[in-house]
Amino acid sequence: MLDQVGELIREVAATIVLPRFRHLSTDEIVQKSPGDLVTIADKESEVALTRGLTALLPGSIVVGEEAVAADPRVLGRVGEPGAVWIVDPVDGTNNFAAGKTPFAIMVALLRDGEPAASWILDAVGDHMTVAEAGSGAYRDGVRVKTRTDDPGAAALRGVVATHYLPERLRAVAQPNAAALGEVTKGKHCAGYEYPAVALDEQQFALFWRILPWDHVPGSLIVREAGGTALHLDGAPYRPTDSERGLLVAANEDIWRTVRDTLFPDTSIL
């Protein structure tokens, strides 16, 4: 099924998403909420993916970003028993709408609430990163593994997405981030940030708002590549979680170095 889902995602990218990249009219871009856009490509991509995924796995259900936007009750189906697909039809929509990269298409399969497989397609670069629980992570068919060493805080590069952090945590994290080698605000595309950790283009990423379509696919990829994705208090990440902060890192030692550098007093977490 890994290949079949990958082929479906590539087909949707080629026929729906990429033809509209840099060709959207103003009436094809809508603001769902302040700063959060949706385009006709998002909507049509989700419809096509939903149709294709449920055909591949009869009886499965789909929790897509746009379906939840239309009916928030759909989000509650993430933890249901059986097969549940998580779909982000265009991750990085604001980039896509602005005619910029990166943006991606992301899909994950949950079985009885546990991540079983995931797919992230860099639509412009045509790079597919996939993972299957217990079988590793692969980029364009080549197995990827995260780094196993911890070079120390001053040598680490990664993302601290402060926009959604509670003010009390932001006030601590922002000055402490200077002790890390290089900290960015990210590229506003989880479909870029997670593979970048798996490929050692960066060693960590800190998020707060963790909706399932943004984080279930990538967190499985990072874990299957040898990395870790834990809440700031060290608790395991679950697909039904939506806040509490999520720190993703290439390995457990780097995770602890980053967490303790940003938040030396863990009692505030």
FIDRENPA-539200 format. One record per residue (C-alpha): x, y, z; residue number from 1. Coordinates in nm, 4 decimals. Layout:
N
- X	Y	Z	NUM;
...
//
This chain:
269
- 0.0000	0.0000	0.0000	1;
- 0.2947	0.2367	0.0485	2;
- 0.3457	0.2580	-0.3274	3;
- -0.0252	0.2875	-0.4074	4;
- -0.0754	0.5780	-0.1708	5;
- 0.2415	0.7417	-0.3000	6;
- 0.1137	0.7144	-0.6565	7;
- -0.2199	0.8654	-0.5550	8;
- -0.0514	1.1607	-0.3852	9;
- 0.1710	1.2242	-0.6875	10;
- -0.1303	1.2097	-0.9178	11;
- -0.3172	1.4645	-0.7067	12;
- -0.0105	1.6886	-0.7020	13;
- 0.0304	1.6676	-1.0787	14;
- -0.3345	1.7154	-1.1738	15;
- -0.4726	1.9465	-0.9049	16;
- -0.2072	2.1219	-0.6985	17;
- 0.0848	2.2033	-0.9282	18;
- -0.1271	2.3366	-1.2182	19;
- -0.2560	2.6063	-0.9803	20;
- 0.0803	2.6991	-0.8329	21;
- 0.1353	3.0664	-0.9222	22;
- -0.1877	3.0580	-1.1244	23;
- -0.4478	3.1235	-0.8539	24;
- -0.7010	3.3991	-0.9053	25;
- -0.7975	3.6144	-0.6101	26;
- -1.1365	3.4466	-0.5781	27;
- -0.9616	3.1083	-0.5415	28;
- -0.7961	3.2135	-0.2125	29;
- -1.0076	3.2518	0.1023	30;
- -0.9106	3.3439	0.4589	31;
- -1.0484	3.0808	0.6971	32;
- -0.9314	3.2748	1.0000	33;
- -0.6841	3.5610	1.0499	34;
- -0.3608	3.4567	0.8796	35;
- -0.4931	3.1139	0.7789	36;
- -0.5685	3.0721	0.4093	37;
- -0.7364	2.8030	0.2043	38;
- -0.7313	2.7748	-0.1745	39;
- -0.9301	2.5879	-0.4327	40;
- -0.6321	2.3523	-0.4623	41;
- -0.6602	2.2583	-0.0922	42;
- -1.0284	2.1780	-0.1294	43;
- -1.0040	1.9828	-0.4538	44;
- -0.6920	1.7975	-0.3389	45;
- -0.8671	1.6806	-0.0218	46;
- -1.1711	1.5605	-0.2171	47;
- -0.9514	1.3596	-0.4555	48;
- -0.7367	1.2153	-0.1765	49;
- -1.0429	1.1209	0.0274	50;
- -1.1959	0.9415	-0.2680	51;
- -0.8729	0.7599	-0.3550	52;
- -0.7741	0.6613	-0.0011	53;
- -1.1125	0.5181	0.0912	54;
- -1.1113	0.3213	-0.2343	55;
- -0.7728	0.1736	-0.1437	56;
- -0.8948	0.0805	0.2041	57;
- -1.2716	0.0232	0.2060	58;
- -1.4338	0.1008	0.5392	59;
- -1.1676	0.3528	0.6363	60;
- -1.2488	0.7105	0.7281	61;
- -1.0659	1.0336	0.6472	62;
- -0.9920	1.3255	0.8770	63;
- -0.8818	1.6090	0.6513	64;
- -0.7898	1.9638	0.7386	65;
- -1.0634	2.1152	0.5241	66;
- -1.3286	1.8697	0.6450	67;
- -1.2502	1.9769	1.0015	68;
- -1.2646	2.3428	0.8998	69;
- -1.6150	2.2796	0.7672	70;
- -1.7228	2.0677	1.0653	71;
- -1.4982	2.0712	1.3764	72;
- -1.6666	1.7541	1.5040	73;
- -1.4720	1.5564	1.2409	74;
- -1.1543	1.6110	1.4445	75;
- -1.2928	1.3808	1.7140	76;
- -1.2700	1.0877	1.4745	77;
- -0.8889	1.0843	1.4924	78;
- -0.8920	0.8462	1.7891	79;
- -1.1576	0.6092	1.6551	80;
- -1.0807	0.2365	1.6218	81;
- -1.0022	0.0919	1.2814	82;
- -0.8328	0.2634	0.9894	83;
- -0.8273	0.6438	0.9888	84;
- -0.6499	0.8522	0.7265	85;
- -0.5097	1.1924	0.8256	86;
- -0.4857	1.4298	0.5290	87;
- -0.3228	1.7675	0.4774	88;
- -0.4125	1.8407	0.1147	89;
- -0.1682	2.1324	0.0835	90;
- 0.0632	2.1866	0.3774	91;
- 0.2111	2.5348	0.3680	92;
- -0.0954	2.6886	0.2062	93;
- 0.0177	3.0440	0.2802	94;
- 0.3400	2.9757	0.0885	95;
- 0.1458	2.8126	-0.1949	96;
- -0.0984	3.1019	-0.2187	97;
- 0.1903	3.3494	-0.2291	98;
- 0.3588	3.1579	-0.5102	99;
- 0.6434	3.0444	-0.2843	100;
- 0.7897	2.7150	-0.1681	101;
- 0.7983	2.4995	0.0351	102;
- 0.4606	2.3334	0.0375	103;
- 0.3739	1.9650	0.0558	104;
- 0.0978	1.7072	0.0488	105;
- 0.0850	1.4903	0.3617	106;
- -0.1027	1.1730	0.4495	107;
- -0.0867	0.9394	0.7477	108;
- -0.2664	0.6155	0.8280	109;
- -0.3740	0.5402	1.1837	110;
- -0.4791	0.1939	1.2909	111;
- -0.6697	0.1907	1.6184	112;
- -0.5283	0.5318	1.6990	113;
- -0.1636	0.4432	1.6351	114;
- 0.0386	0.5773	1.3397	115;
- 0.0983	0.2927	1.0943	116;
- 0.2361	0.4729	0.7883	117;
- 0.2913	0.8217	0.6533	118;
- 0.3757	1.0026	0.3306	119;
- 0.5083	1.3542	0.2648	120;
- 0.5473	1.4769	-0.0917	121;
- 0.7537	1.7846	-0.1693	122;
- 0.5336	1.8637	-0.4669	123;
- 0.7708	2.0973	-0.6518	124;
- 1.0870	1.8964	-0.5905	125;
- 0.8999	1.5654	-0.6374	126;
- 1.0668	1.4171	-0.3298	127;
- 0.8622	1.1573	-0.1418	128;
- 0.9429	1.0769	0.2207	129;
- 0.7604	0.7774	0.3667	130;
- 0.7603	0.5731	0.6846	131;
- 0.5990	0.2536	0.8011	132;
- 0.5814	0.1715	1.1699	133;
- 0.8613	-0.0709	1.2541	134;
- 1.0104	-0.0610	0.9040	135;
- 1.2027	0.2655	0.8886	136;
- 1.1824	0.5887	0.6936	137;
- 1.2738	0.6424	0.3294	138;
- 1.3355	0.9399	0.1024	139;
- 1.2826	0.8603	-0.2654	140;
- 1.3327	0.4928	-0.1858	141;
- 1.6578	0.5374	0.0098	142;
- 1.6511	0.4684	0.3818	143;
- 1.7236	0.7708	0.5994	144;
- 1.8514	0.7771	0.9561	145;
- 1.8938	1.0691	1.1901	146;
- 2.2310	1.1547	1.3388	147;
- 2.3188	0.9697	1.6583	148;
- 2.5549	1.2186	1.8250	149;
- 2.4889	1.5392	2.0173	150;
- 2.7415	1.8071	1.9158	151;
- 2.6218	2.0429	2.1897	152;
- 2.3830	2.3357	2.1957	153;
- 2.6101	2.5793	2.0111	154;
- 2.6324	2.3458	1.7102	155;
- 2.2598	2.2759	1.6720	156;
- 2.0323	2.4254	1.4088	157;
- 1.6557	2.4193	1.4166	158;
- 1.3158	2.5842	1.4452	159;
- 1.1518	2.7500	1.7425	160;
- 0.8021	2.8388	1.6253	161;
- 0.7172	3.1008	1.8873	162;
- 0.3977	3.2335	1.7278	163;
- 0.1644	2.9979	1.9158	164;
- 0.3751	2.9558	2.2308	165;
- 0.2043	3.0815	2.5472	166;
- 0.3531	3.4157	2.6473	167;
- 0.5077	3.2773	2.9668	168;
- 0.7035	3.0197	2.7632	169;
- 0.7872	3.2601	2.4802	170;
- 0.9386	3.5026	2.7284	171;
- 1.1776	3.2297	2.8449	172;
- 1.2513	3.0591	2.5125	173;
- 1.3351	3.3658	2.3049	174;
- 1.6384	3.4882	2.5041	175;
- 1.7613	3.1351	2.5787	176;
- 1.7530	3.0428	2.2095	177;
- 2.0672	3.2529	2.1627	178;
- 2.2668	2.9679	2.3209	179;
- 2.1739	2.7393	2.0309	180;
- 2.3787	2.7485	1.7135	181;
- 2.1103	2.8724	1.4741	182;
- 1.7427	2.9215	1.5421	183;
- 1.4878	3.0065	1.2735	184;
- 1.1132	3.0641	1.2772	185;
- 1.0742	2.7861	1.0236	186;
- 0.9386	2.7841	0.6722	187;
- 0.5701	2.7647	0.7698	188;
- 0.5492	2.4126	0.6328	189;
- 0.5642	2.1081	0.8606	190;
- 0.6076	1.8991	0.5462	191;
- 0.9484	2.0610	0.5132	192;
- 1.0513	2.0759	0.8798	193;
- 1.0099	1.7064	0.9636	194;
- 1.2032	1.5596	0.6683	195;
- 1.4722	1.8227	0.7328	196;
- 1.5275	1.6712	1.0800	197;
- 1.5372	1.3185	0.9376	198;
- 1.7921	1.4300	0.6747	199;
- 2.0051	1.6300	0.9239	200;
- 1.9414	1.9576	0.7449	201;
- 1.8373	2.0703	1.0921	202;
- 1.8477	1.8888	1.4233	203;
- 1.5297	1.9999	1.5994	204;
- 1.1950	2.1749	1.5666	205;
- 0.9724	2.3115	1.8422	206;
- 0.5987	2.3551	1.7828	207;
- 0.3059	2.4382	2.0099	208;
- -0.0144	2.4105	1.8067	209;
- -0.0015	2.0502	1.6884	210;
- -0.3028	1.9646	1.4769	211;
- -0.2868	1.6042	1.3525	212;
- -0.2558	1.6721	0.9786	213;
- 0.0506	1.8879	1.0456	214;
- 0.2291	1.6534	1.2850	215;
- 0.1206	1.2894	1.2645	216;
- 0.2854	1.2255	0.9242	217;
- 0.6171	1.3895	1.0059	218;
- 0.6502	1.2657	1.3617	219;
- 0.6280	0.9046	1.2437	220;
- 0.8933	0.9724	0.9793	221;
- 1.1310	1.1248	1.2351	222;
- 1.0759	0.8417	1.4841	223;
- 1.1259	0.5733	1.2204	224;
- 1.4461	0.7486	1.1125	225;
- 1.5761	0.7219	1.4702	226;
- 1.4662	1.0551	1.6120	227;
- 1.2170	1.1484	1.8792	228;
- 0.9031	1.3606	1.9148	229;
- 0.7945	1.4332	2.2704	230;
- 0.5996	1.6967	2.4577	231;
- 0.8122	1.9449	2.6483	232;
- 0.7499	1.7548	2.9707	233;
- 0.8832	1.4373	2.8087	234;
- 0.5442	1.2730	2.7595	235;
- 0.4862	1.0799	2.4356	236;
- 0.3058	1.2557	2.1531	237;
- -0.0359	1.1177	2.0630	238;
- -0.2311	1.1892	1.7414	239;
- -0.5223	1.3219	1.9489	240;
- -0.3036	1.5888	2.1161	241;
- -0.3527	1.9450	1.9927	242;
- -0.1338	2.1607	2.2178	243;
- 0.1153	2.1158	2.5076	244;
- 0.4136	2.1783	2.2822	245;
- 0.6007	1.9257	2.0721	246;
- 0.9781	1.9123	2.0463	247;
- 1.1116	1.7024	1.7611	248;
- 1.4800	1.6129	1.7510	249;
- 1.7268	1.3900	1.5731	250;
- 1.7837	1.1824	1.8879	251;
- 1.7023	1.1824	2.2583	252;
- 2.0295	1.3511	2.3608	253;
- 1.9689	1.6428	2.1246	254;
- 1.6074	1.6599	2.2416	255;
- 1.7199	1.7020	2.6015	256;
- 1.9925	1.9523	2.5121	257;
- 1.7457	2.1712	2.3234	258;
- 1.4703	2.1414	2.5830	259;
- 1.7035	2.2197	2.8730	260;
- 1.8665	2.5089	2.6853	261;
- 1.5348	2.6729	2.6071	262;
- 1.3681	2.5879	2.9393	263;
- 1.6307	2.5281	3.2093	264;
- 1.3574	2.5498	3.4732	265;
- 1.1349	2.2623	3.3648	266;
- 0.8844	2.3346	3.6395	267;
- 0.7243	2.5979	3.4137	268;
- 0.6333	2.3395	3.1500	269;
//
